[in-house]
Amino acid sequence: EKKKKTLNIMSSVEKKEAAIAEAQQKIEERKAKVKNLLGSDALGALKASLEDPPKVSDLDTKRKSAEVVGEVLYKNTDKDDIEKLINGLNTKEQDILMQYLYRSMEAAHIITNNDWKQYNSAILFRWHATLLSIAGVGSIVRTISNKKSA
């Protein structure tokens, strides 16, 4: 009986590791898609960055996913551009963006690496204020109550 429980635990750990590996593979695919769109289609890049957020609890995986979204956020810092981009998102995409904004504001290291501009909370707050004015408080409520956040 004890050996059977040990096997179940091992398979659970293996399942978790497989889910993390799959999520990280999807992030790499999303990153490549976003990179291809960034110069020519900012809205397409933003939508692509928000696709299929990882549903794993691994913080490194969530950080990598936030970096993909951040690539778009930091390339589009003008208030008018931000407003135009957010208006191009549907409600679900706006909620996912809100999740990433909160995750990014929570810890600067999530969205900074050697390839990025210096962490700039002002840009995140600009995105947040614009998103809030368009999506409303409901987006914040849905984000806070979402147990499986991005």
Rosetta blueprint (number, residue, H / E / L):
1 E L
2 K H
3 K H
4 K H
5 K H
6 T H
7 L H
8 N H
9 I H
10 M H
11 S H
12 S H
13 V H
14 E H
15 K H
16 K H
17 E H
18 A H
19 A H
20 I H
21 A H
22 E H
23 A H
24 Q H
25 Q H
26 K H
27 I H
28 E H
29 E H
30 R H
31 K H
32 A H
33 K H
34 V H
35 K H
36 N H
37 L H
38 L H
39 G L
40 S L
41 D L
42 A H
43 L H
44 G H
45 A H
46 L H
47 K H
48 A H
49 S H
50 L H
51 E L
52 D L
53 P L
54 P L
55 K L
56 V L
57 S L
58 D L
59 L H
60 D H
61 T H
62 K H
63 R H
64 K H
65 S H
66 A H
67 E H
68 V H
69 V H
70 G H
71 E H
72 V H
73 L H
74 Y H
75 K H
76 N L
77 T L
78 D L
79 K H
80 D H
81 D H
82 I H
83 E H
84 K H
85 L H
86 I H
87 N H
88 G L
89 L L
90 N L
91 T H
92 K H
93 E H
94 Q H
95 D H
96 I H
97 L H
98 M H
99 Q H
100 Y H
101 L H
102 Y H
103 R H
104 S H
105 M H
106 E H
107 A L
108 A H
109 H H
110 I H
111 I H
112 T L
113 N L
114 N L
115 D L
116 W L
117 K L
118 Q L
119 Y L
120 N L
121 S H
122 A H
123 I H
124 L H
125 F H
126 R H
127 W H
128 H H
129 A H
130 T H
131 L H
132 L H
133 S H
134 I H
135 A H
136 G L
137 V H
138 G H
139 S H
140 I H
141 V H
142 R H
143 T H
144 I H
145 S H
146 N L
147 K L
148 K L
149 S L
150 A L
